[in-house]
Amino acid sequence: MLHGRSGLSGVDWDQALKVGYALLLSPVVGFVCAGLLLWVMKLFIRNRQLYQAPESNQPPPVWIRGLLILTCTGVSFAHGSNDGQKGMGLIMLILVGTMPIAYALNRSLPPDQIPRVAALNEVTAHQLLQLQPASANPPPAREVLTGFVGSNRHESRRAARAGDDAARSRR
């Protein structure tokens, strides 16, 4: 949020929109595919019991109950393992992207504890610098990462070795 940046600058909105479109369109695609599957089944499977509700209080035939249990179990597993994760990921991305300060600070901290937290921050920073001193000339991280993400595997290995060498030189 420094240097004129807002809390939304860290969000890749193209990817967020793709996830949003997928969440909106997947139920429509699923409904259409289920309708087409029912139509195809009616063409090829001529057993009328499969497409009619049982009469009065009689349960459906055993083979239909087994088929329902299998298909409903598959739908439950697929729904729980895919849609829930995507939806929660999108919600968390939006919350952290739009309100980062709420996730970075403990706003319930009493005012008399603030100097203690600041002192603890200074001690922690000092100890971290003792463990790994700051380098006078840090390695060019952008070039190392750009090389690592490059399409050529040889370049990626060379970039990874350069990053390892830079990390060792800082120790």
Secondary structure, DSSP 8 states (H G I E B T S, - for coil): --TT--TTTTS-HHHHHHHHHHHHHHHHHHHHHHHHHHHHHHHH---GGGGS--STT----HHHHHHHHHHHHHHHHHIIIIIHHHHHHHHHHHHHHH-HHHHH--TT--GGGHHHHHHHHHHHHHHHHHHS---SS---HHHHHHHHHSS-HHHHHHHHHHHHHHHHHH-
